Amino acid sequence: MERREEQRGAAGAGEAPALDFTVENVEKALHQLYYDPNIENKNLAQKWLMQAQVSPQAWHFSWQLLQPDKVPEIQYFGASALHIKISRYWSDIPTDQYESLKAQLFTQITRFASGSKIVLTRLCVALASLALSMMPDAWPCAVADMVRLFQAEDSPVDGQGRCLALLELLTVLPEEFQTSRLPQYRKGLVRTSLAVECGAVFPLLEQLLQQPSSPSCVRQKVLKCFSSWVQLEVPLQDCEALIQAAFTALQDSELFDSSVEAIVNAISQPDAQRYVNTLLKLIPLVLGLQDQLRQAVQSGDMETSHGICRIAVALGENHSRALLDQVEHWQSFLALVNMIMFCTGIPGHYPVNETTSSLTLTFWYTLQDDILSFEAEKQAVYQQVYRPVYFQLVDVLLHKAQFPSDEEYGFWSSDEKEQFRIYRVDISDTLMYVYEMLGAELLSNLYDKLGRLLTSSEEPYSWQHTEALLYGFQSIAETIDVNYSDVVPGLIGLIPRISISNVQLADTVMFTIGALSEWLADHPVMINSVLPLVLHALGNPELSVSSVSTLKKICRECKYDLPPYAANIVAVSQDVLMKQIHKTSQCMWLMQALGFLLSALQVEEILKNLHSLISPYIQQLEKLAEEIPNPSNKLAIVHILGLLSNLFTTLDVSHHEDDHEGSELRKLPVPQGPNPVVVVLQQVFQLIQKVLSKWLNDAQVVEAVCAIFEKSVKTLLDDFAPMVPQLCEMLGRMYSTIPQASALDLTRQLVHIFAHEPAHFPPIEALFLLVTSVTLTLFQQGPRDHPDIVDSFMQLLAQALKRKPDLFLCERLDVKTVFQCAVLALKFPEAPTVKASCGFFTELLPRCGEVEPVGKVVQEDGRMLLIAVLEAIGGQASRSLMDCFADILFALNKHCFSLLSMWIKEALQPPGFPSARLSPEQKDTFSQQILRERVNKRRVKEMVKEFTLLCRGLHGTDYTADY
């Protein structure tokens, strides 16, 4: 390509003014990139080189950088620049230059066939990109031409070099197609063209793979090339000969990995299931690998066993339905299933001695789904064949789930232990799924095995075996209703007989008891068999998570049957809390457990237990309140406040949250007198205020204080009423001193629950007006630094409109300023704040008619709101928020139609608003569409989405498909 000036002119259209992108400067920059120790210089060089690659001058210097006297790094940059120019700036190349560009690339590839491999690959990618841009019209037989040109005898390069260069070119062609930026319609044409061109590639690959004289490096490349082409969804029957050749190549250790990749890619094509006859021919080939698999397992060759397993699973998992359909071939498919079972049960501990078994788990889901999807008659036949297989699978999985010996486990790294934990979770999920097929018989099977293990004197006791069986039970009981299982009583009876000498076993015993807590609620007589085990485990920090979560489940599910044990549970819990055995989160769970437990006691019992339980913390808090604030004080205060709020979250004497039957609720008399939580809160109120006075400017402490009351309000509901006046007063003082979002969130809760009750309206109204006034002052000072406060404020306003619109009738509420601040909040960059502001307007607009100040402000300032909404749709807000803005438009149209029809025409009148990309016709169409749609909110959302794409210049582009 000598006529470089023409191209330079064409390629330069629309690009930045030319920097000095000469060969010499490019070489200097590359030297800087590779060898300069200064990282800033490297970064500058990289930035400059990226500009150079896309510049018009790249057409000139690329070829010079490929000269034989240059080092490979420089040649590589030249080849990469050519690829970028061809793939991204194809439209800049004049059509009369195509042939010379093609010829020069062929010449360079031929030259580099015996040169640097990385440069050869980049040149091949560049030619592949050129071919894809020219196919099918300008270069209809691109692939056949490539094959012919590289097979020409008159080439100066030796046969093997030419062959490898051709294979490299053929390999990168489908890969370049997958990542190319071709428009969608072109992609379809090129795919069809490539599918036809397969006929020029596969015979060559077969010949090279089957030729005894082909060197290993050529056969390796053939397999990679085949692997690349099958991902273009080539019909499986066209691949038969190559797949068979790849199976043969599995015997050659050098070709093993490439053969596996090629076979797996060929089998896994989505379209492959159409070619059932070919799939049936593959089963014997896969089964023929069993000896090689066994030998690999015996010799500890994990790579080989892993590869063969991948092939077996690819066939089974992708095509189980198609192969099950071939009923006359059921035995060969069963043989394949058994081979996969061997892979599942491969000896060794995952992930230390084997990494293969985890590959098979998805297959078992797929097979079961396919069996259960058949009509009843066929399903019955396959159930008969495969139920025994699935029982065997359970045994295999439970064997694989077993821990190694303590000594061996001690040598595992933390990463290996974590991988093993995740692997066991996958096994647990599989067992739970298998229960759907095997049903109650599976539980009986596990129970029988466990019973034999715990009562047999013949075999030496194995804690690992016991733990695995319990783990299987727990996996099923956690998600399946086992309340009607006749083996659970026996299991509960066996648990105390387990000799717990090991943390892992103890953990599983705890989790199993927790999984059976609903069953215990129906069979309370059995609680005493297992509760002592749980209380004993609470004292062991290594069993922290399992013991505390199990106690919490028992206290939640069985609370009505726990009063006889309450004193003991509280005493043990208090003891472990005081000894600080557990981490913070487990302490919080423990408090929740105690909340559930105390809820079922008589009021005087609750108060007595509460007193002994929280007195030590109150004393500690009193001490901390006297001290000068410091970081360790703060941690202790937040911890104590957290314990109290978690206790009050679940301590519900009125049983608002109960979903138990009415008969169970009748076990308890309706509590008389004040609520115990309220009694405690009133006792500690002064103390909490004292703590607050010292920590008002600390968001974490304020949040912890608010959490106590918020969780209490949510749990107690109306029972919280006596606390409303003093809490409103405290919140007002807090928020006036230092505004914080958590105080607004608590105010919102109070508005939600108490604002509609006349007795509580005065303090709620006073608090609402105070926090509104303070927040509006914050807006005047500049709210941008407080998006969380603005977010919570908008949610509070929306809640007030929803629960008690009368709050907006108060003369002291400046509705106009509130409205203007909410419009300002619509323009915040934080999505949650914008959503909350939109939520406020969708509550406000329907109140135009019934709340006079609201109607007045909408009449006066509604146009400002509409303009803000149109600006957002026009491109100023994220596209993900368009539904929220559509809701405002819908509400305006529904409740202020005459105003909107006047405003929208005026607002869209100025040229360039809300986007310079819109024509007057498009704006007119949009306003008419919106005004017509007053019923279907979904249609308005679609209109807004369509309009915002036009505003952003994205309409009809691929980019929109992501949304």
ChimeraX attribute file (.defattr): number of C-alpha atoms within 10 A of each C-alpha:
attribute: neighborCount
match mode: 1-to-1
recipient: residues
	/A:1	16
	/A:2	10
	/A:3	10
	/A:4	14
	/A:5	13
	/A:6	13
	/A:7	19
	/A:8	18
	/A:9	13
	/A:10	16
	/A:11	23
	/A:12	18
	/A:13	10
	/A:14	7
	/A:15	10
	/A:16	11
	/A:17	9
	/A:18	12
	/A:19	11
	/A:20	11
	/A:21	20
	/A:22	14
	/A:23	18
	/A:24	12
	/A:25	14
	/A:26	24
	/A:27	18
	/A:28	12
	/A:29	21
	/A:30	20
	/A:31	15
	/A:32	19
	/A:33	21
	/A:34	12
	/A:35	10
	/A:36	14
	/A:37	10
	/A:38	10
	/A:39	11
	/A:40	11
	/A:41	14
	/A:42	19
	/A:43	13
	/A:44	14
	/A:45	21
	/A:46	17
	/A:47	13
	/A:48	17
	/A:49	21
	/A:50	12
	/A:51	15
	/A:52	21
	/A:53	23
	/A:54	20
	/A:55	22
	/A:56	26
	/A:57	23
	/A:58	24
	/A:59	22
	/A:60	22
	/A:61	20
	/A:62	24
	/A:63	19
	/A:64	16
	/A:65	24
	/A:66	21
	/A:67	14
	/A:68	12
	/A:69	9
	/A:70	13
	/A:71	12
	/A:72	18
	/A:73	17
	/A:74	20
	/A:75	25
	/A:76	23
	/A:77	21
	/A:78	27
	/A:79	25
	/A:80	20
	/A:81	27
	/A:82	25
	/A:83	23
	/A:84	17
	/A:85	24
	/A:86	21
	/A:87	22
	/A:88	14
	/A:89	15
	/A:90	17
	/A:91	13
	/A:92	17
	/A:93	18
	/A:94	12
	/A:95	11
	/A:96	8
	/A:97	15
	/A:98	17
	/A:99	13
	/A:100	13
	/A:101	17
	/A:102	15
	/A:103	13
	/A:104	14
	/A:105	21
	/A:106	18
	/A:107	12
	/A:108	18
	/A:109	24
	/A:110	21
	/A:111	19
	/A:112	22
	/A:113	23
	/A:114	16
	/A:115	14
	/A:116	15
	/A:117	15
	/A:118	15
	/A:119	24
	/A:120	24
	/A:121	22
	/A:122	24
	/A:123	27
	/A:124	28
	/A:125	26
	/A:126	26
	/A:127	28
	/A:128	26
	/A:129	25
	/A:130	22
	/A:131	23
	/A:132	25
	/A:133	23
	/A:134	17
	/A:135	19
	/A:136	18
	/A:137	11
	/A:138	14
	/A:139	16
	/A:140	16
	/A:141	17
	/A:142	21
	/A:143	24
	/A:144	14
	/A:145	13
	/A:146	18
	/A:147	18
	/A:148	12
	/A:149	16
	/A:150	22
	/A:151	14
	/A:152	11
	/A:153	11
	/A:154	9
	/A:155	13
	/A:156	10
	/A:157	16
	/A:158	12
	/A:159	14
	/A:160	15
	/A:161	18
	/A:162	24
	/A:163	20
	/A:164	20
	/A:165	24
	/A:166	22
	/A:167	26
	/A:168	23
	/A:169	25
	/A:170	25
	/A:171	24
	/A:172	23
	/A:173	24
	/A:174	22
	/A:175	17
	/A:176	18
	/A:177	20
	/A:178	14
	/A:179	8
	/A:180	15
	/A:181	14
	/A:182	17
	/A:183	10
	/A:184	9
	/A:185	8
	/A:186	15
	/A:187	17
	/A:188	12
	/A:189	13
	/A:190	21
	/A:191	19
	/A:192	13
	/A:193	19
	/A:194	25
	/A:195	15
	/A:196	14
	/A:197	16
	/A:198	18
	/A:199	13
	/A:200	18
	/A:201	19
	/A:202	19
	/A:203	13
	/A:204	13
	/A:205	22
	/A:206	21
	/A:207	13
	/A:208	19
	/A:209	24
	/A:210	16
	/A:211	11
	/A:212	9
	/A:213	8
	/A:214	14
	/A:215	12
	/A:216	14
	/A:217	12
	/A:218	18
	/A:219	25
	/A:220	20
	/A:221	24
	/A:222	30
	/A:223	31
	/A:224	21
	/A:225	25
	/A:226	28
	/A:227	23
	/A:228	20
	/A:229	26
	/A:230	24
	/A:231	17
	/A:232	19
	/A:233	16
	/A:234	18
	/A:235	17
	/A:236	22
	/A:237	15
	/A:238	14
	/A:239	21
	/A:240	16
	/A:241	15
	/A:242	23
	/A:243	25
	/A:244	15
	/A:245	18
	/A:246	26
	/A:247	21
	/A:248	16
	/A:249	22
	/A:250	21
	/A:251	13
	/A:252	12
	/A:253	11
	/A:254	14
	/A:255	19
	/A:256	21
	/A:257	19
	/A:258	24
	/A:259	30
	/A:260	24
	/A:261	19
	/A:262	26
	/A:263	26
	/A:264	22
	/A:265	19
	/A:266	29
	/A:267	25
	/A:268	22
	/A:269	18
	/A:270	12
	/A:271	13
	/A:272	20
	/A:273	21
	/A:274	14
	/A:275	13
	/A:276	17
	/A:277	13
	/A:278	17
	/A:279	20
	/A:280	16
	/A:281	12
	/A:282	19
	/A:283	18
	/A:284	14
	/A:285	15
	/A:286	18
	/A:287	18
	/A:288	12
	/A:289	19
	/A:290	18
	/A:291	10
	/A:292	15
	/A:293	23
	/A:294	17
	/A:295	13
	/A:296	17
	/A:297	20
	/A:298	12
	/A:299	9
	/A:300	15
	/A:301	14
	/A:302	16
	/A:303	16
	/A:304	22
	/A:305	25
	/A:306	20
	/A:307	20
	/A:308	26
	/A:309	25
	/A:310	21
	/A:311	23
	/A:312	26
	/A:313	26
	/A:314	22
	/A:315	23
	/A:316	25
	/A:317	19
	/A:318	19
	/A:319	23
	/A:320	22
	/A:321	18
	/A:322	18
	/A:323	22
	/A:324	20
	/A:325	16
	/A:326	13
	/A:327	13
	/A:328	10
	/A:329	12
	/A:330	15
	/A:331	11
	/A:332	15
	/A:333	21
	/A:334	15
	/A:335	14
	/A:336	21
	/A:337	21
	/A:338	15
	/A:339	20
	/A:340	25
	/A:341	21
	/A:342	19
	/A:343	25
	/A:344	21
	/A:345	20
	/A:346	20
	/A:347	17
	/A:348	15
	/A:349	17
	/A:350	23
	/A:351	18
	/A:352	13
	/A:353	12
	/A:354	19
	/A:355	16
	/A:356	23
	/A:357	25
	/A:358	17
	/A:359	16
	/A:360	22
	/A:361	20
	/A:362	13
	/A:363	20
	/A:364	22
	/A:365	16
	/A:366	17
	/A:367	20
	/A:368	20
	/A:369	16
	/A:370	17
	/A:371	21
	/A:372	17
	/A:373	12
	/A:374	15
	/A:375	9
	/A:376	10
	/A:377	9
	/A:378	15
	/A:379	15
	/A:380	14
	/A:381	12
	/A:382	18
	/A:383	18
	/A:384	10
	/A:385	14
	/A:386	18
	/A:387	15
	/A:388	12
	/A:389	15
	/A:390	21
	/A:391	17
	/A:392	12
	/A:393	21
	/A:394	22
	/A:395	17
	/A:396	16
	/A:397	23
	/A:398	23
	/A:399	17
	/A:400	22
	/A:401	26
	/A:402	18
	/A:403	21
	/A:404	15
	/A:405	11
	/A:406	10
	/A:407	8
	/A:408	9
	/A:409	12
	/A:410	11
	/A:411	10
	/A:412	14
	/A:413	11
	/A:414	10
	/A:415	10
	/A:416	15
	/A:417	17
	/A:418	13
	/A:419	15
	/A:420	18
	/A:421	15
	/A:422	12
	/A:423	19
	/A:424	22
	/A:425	14
	/A:426	16
	/A:427	22
	/A:428	22
	/A:429	17
	/A:430	21
	/A:431	25
	/A:432	20
	/A:433	19
	/A:434	21
	/A:435	18
	/A:436	15
	/A:437	19
	/A:438	16
	/A:439	10
	/A:440	15
	/A:441	14
	/A:442	21
	/A:443	22
	/A:444	17
	/A:445	15
	/A:446	20
	/A:447	20
	/A:448	14
	/A:449	14
	/A:450	22
	/A:451	14
	/A:452	11
	/A:453	20
	/A:454	18
	/A:455	13
	/A:456	11
	/A:457	9
	/A:458	7
	/A:459	10
	/A:460	8
	/A:461	14
	/A:462	11
	/A:463	21
	/A:464	20
	/A:465	19
	/A:466	21
	/A:467	25
	/A:468	24
	/A:469	24
	/A:470	23
	/A:471	25
	/A:472	26
	/A:473	25
	/A:474	24
	/A:475	23
	/A:476	24
	/A:477	23
	/A:478	19
	/A:479	12
	/A:480	14
	/A:481	13
	/A:482	18
	/A:483	18
	/A:484	9
	/A:485	13
	/A:486	12
	/A:487	19
	/A:488	20
	/A:489	14
	/A:490	12
	/A:491	21
	/A:492	18
	/A:493	13
	/A:494	16
	/A:495	20
	/A:496	14
	/A:497	10
	/A:498	17
	/A:499	13
	/A:500	15
	/A:501	9
	/A:502	12
	/A:503	12
	/A:504	16
	/A:505	22
	/A:506	23
	/A:507	20
	/A:508	23
	/A:509	27
	/A:510	25
	/A:511	24
	/A:512	25
	/A:513	30
	/A:514	26
	/A:515	24
	/A:516	23
	/A:517	26
	/A:518	21
	/A:519	23
	/A:520	24
	/A:521	21
	/A:522	13
	/A:523	14
	/A:524	16
	/A:525	10
	/A:526	15
	/A:527	20
	/A:528	12
	/A:529	14
	/A:530	17
	/A:531	17
	/A:532	15
	/A:533	17
	/A:534	23
	/A:535	19
	/A:536	11
	/A:537	20
	/A:538	26
	/A:539	21
	/A:540	14
	/A:541	14
	/A:542	16
	/A:543	19
	/A:544	18
	/A:545	19
	/A:546	23
	/A:547	30
	/A:548	29
	/A:549	20
	/A:550	26
	/A:551	29
	/A:552	23
	/A:553	22
	/A:554	27
	/A:555	27
	/A:556	22
	/A:557	22
	/A:558	23
	/A:559	21
	/A:560	21
	/A:561	21
	/A:562	21
	/A:563	18
	/A:564	10
	/A:565	14
	/A:566	20
	/A:567	14
	/A:568	13
	/A:569	22
	/A:570	19
	/A:571	15
	/A:572	15
	/A:573	23
	/A:574	19
	/A:575	15
	/A:576	17
	/A:577	19
	/A:578	11
	/A:579	10
	/A:580	13
	/A:581	17
	/A:582	22
	/A:583	12
	/A:584	13
	/A:585	12
	/A:586	18
	/A:587	23
	/A:588	21
	/A:589	20
	/A:590	28
	/A:591	28
	/A:592	28
	/A:593	28
	/A:594	29
	/A:595	26
	/A:596	28
	/A:597	30
	/A:598	29
	/A:599	22
	/A:600	26
	/A:601	22
	/A:602	17
	/A:603	20
	/A:604	11
	/A:605	16
	/A:606	20
	/A:607	18
	/A:608	12
	/A:609	19
	/A:610	19
	/A:611	13
	/A:612	13
	/A:613	19
	/A:614	17
	/A:615	12
	/A:616	13
	/A:617	19
	/A:618	19
	/A:619	11
	/A:620	14
	/A:621	23
	/A:622	17
	/A:623	11
	/A:624	16
	/A:625	21
	/A:626	11
	/A:627	12
	/A:628	8
	/A:629	13
	/A:630	8
	/A:631	8
	/A:632	8
	/A:633	16
	/A:634	16
	/A:635	12
	/A:636	15
	/A:637	23
	/A:638	17
	/A:639	19
	/A:640	19
	/A:641	22
	/A:642	23
	/A:643	24
	/A:644	26
	/A:645	24
	/A:646	24
	/A:647	27
	/A:648	29
	/A:649	23
	/A:650	25
	/A:651	26
	/A:652	26
	/A:653	25
	/A:654	20
	/A:655	17
	/A:656	11
	/A:657	11
	/A:658	12
	/A:659	9
	/A:660	10
	/A:661	8
	/A:662	9
	/A:663	8
	/A:664	11
	/A:665	16
	/A:666	9
	/A:667	11
	/A:668	14
	/A:669	11
	/A:670	13
	/A:671	14
	/A:672	8
	/A:673	8
	/A:674	12
	/A:675	20
	/A:676	23
	/A:677	23
	/A:678	20
	/A:679	15
	/A:680	15
	/A:681	20
	/A:682	15
	/A:683	12
	/A:684	15
	/A:685	17
	/A:686	11
	/A:687	16
	/A:688	18
	/A:689	16
	/A:690	15
	/A:691	22
	/A:692	18
	/A:693	14
	/A:694	15
	/A:695	16
	/A:696	18
	/A:697	15
	/A:698	13
	/A:699	15
	/A:700	16
	/A:701	22
	/A:702	21
	/A:703	20
	/A:704	21
	/A:705	23
	/A:706	22
	/A:707	22
	/A:708	21
	/A:709	22
	/A:710	24
	/A:711	20
	/A:712	25
	/A:713	24
	/A:714	18
	/A:715	22
	/A:716	24
	/A:717	17
	/A:718	12
	/A:719	18
	/A:720	21
	/A:721	16
	/A:722	15
	/A:723	16
	/A:724	17
	/A:725	15
	/A:726	13
	/A:727	20
	/A:728	20
	/A:729	14
	/A:730	17
	/A:731	20
	/A:732	22
	/A:733	16
	/A:734	20
	/A:735	20
	/A:736	15
	/A:737	13
	/A:738	14
	/A:739	22
	/A:740	23
	/A:741	20
	/A:742	22
	/A:743	25
	/A:744	27
	/A:745	21
	/A:746	24
	/A:747	24
	/A:748	23
	/A:749	19
	/A:750	25
	/A:751	27
	/A:752	16
	/A:753	17
	/A:754	22
	/A:755	24
	/A:756	16
	/A:757	12
	/A:758	8
	/A:759	11
	/A:760	18
	/A:761	18
	/A:762	13
	/A:763	18
	/A:764	25
	/A:765	19
	/A:766	15
	/A:767	24
	/A:768	24
	/A:769	19
	/A:770	19
	/A:771	23
	/A:772	19
	/A:773	18
	/A:774	16
	/A:775	23
	/A:776	20
	/A:777	12
	/A:778	17
	/A:779	19
	/A:780	9
	/A:781	9
	/A:782	10
	/A:783	19
	/A:784	15
	/A:785	9
	/A:786	14
	/A:787	19
	/A:788	17
	/A:789	22
	/A:790	29
	/A:791	24
	/A:792	24
	/A:793	27
	/A:794	26
	/A:795	22
	/A:796	25
	/A:797	26
	/A:798	23
	/A:799	19
	/A:800	24
	/A:801	21
	/A:802	15
	/A:803	15
	/A:804	19
	/A:805	21
	/A:806	14
	/A:807	22
	/A:808	21
	/A:809	15
	/A:810	13
	/A:811	9
	/A:812	11
	/A:813	17
	/A:814	16
	/A:815	18
	/A:816	16
	/A:817	14
	/A:818	19
	/A:819	21
	/A:820	16
	/A:821	19
	/A:822	25
	/A:823	23
	/A:824	17
	/A:825	24
	/A:826	23
	/A:827	18
	/A:828	19
	/A:829	14
	/A:830	15
	/A:831	17
	/A:832	16
	/A:833	24
	/A:834	27
	/A:835	20
	/A:836	24
	/A:837	29
	/A:838	27
	/A:839	20
	/A:840	24
	/A:841	27
	/A:842	20
	/A:843	19
	/A:844	24
	/A:845	21
	/A:846	18
	/A:847	18
	/A:848	19
	/A:849	13
	/A:850	11
	/A:851	17
	/A:852	12
	/A:853	20
	/A:854	22
	/A:855	18
	/A:856	15
	/A:857	17
	/A:858	21
	/A:859	13
	/A:860	11
	/A:861	14
	/A:862	22
	/A:863	18
	/A:864	16
	/A:865	21
	/A:866	20
	/A:867	19
	/A:868	19
	/A:869	24
	/A:870	24
	/A:871	18
	/A:872	20
	/A:873	27
	/A:874	24
	/A:875	17
	/A:876	17
	/A:877	22
	/A:878	13
	/A:879	17
	/A:880	10
	/A:881	17
	/A:882	19
	/A:883	20
	/A:884	20
	/A:885	28
	/A:886	25
	/A:887	20
	/A:888	22
	/A:889	26
	/A:890	26
	/A:891	20
	/A:892	26
	/A:893	21
	/A:894	17
	/A:895	16
	/A:896	20
	/A:897	15
	/A:898	12
	/A:899	15
	/A:900	22
	/A:901	16
	/A:902	11
	/A:903	17
	/A:904	21
	/A:905	14
	/A:906	12
	/A:907	16
	/A:908	19
	/A:909	14
	/A:910	10
	/A:911	12
	/A:912	14
	/A:913	19
	/A:914	24
	/A:915	21
	/A:916	12
	/A:917	14
	/A:918	18
	/A:919	14
	/A:920	14
	/A:921	8
	/A:922	13
	/A:923	21
	/A:924	14
	/A:925	11
	/A:926	18
	/A:927	16
	/A:928	13
	/A:929	15
	/A:930	21
	/A:931	19
	/A:932	11
	/A:933	16
	/A:934	18
	/A:935	11
	/A:936	9
	/A:937	16
	/A:938	13
	/A:939	16
	/A:940	23
	/A:941	20
	/A:942	14
	/A:943	17
	/A:944	24
	/A:945	21
	/A:946	15
	/A:947	21
	/A:948	24
	/A:949	18
	/A:950	21
	/A:951	24
	/A:952	17
	/A:953	15
	/A:954	14
	/A:955	15
	/A:956	11
	/A:957	10
	/A:958	10
	/A:959	9
	/A:960	10
	/A:961	7
	/A:962	5
	/A:963	7
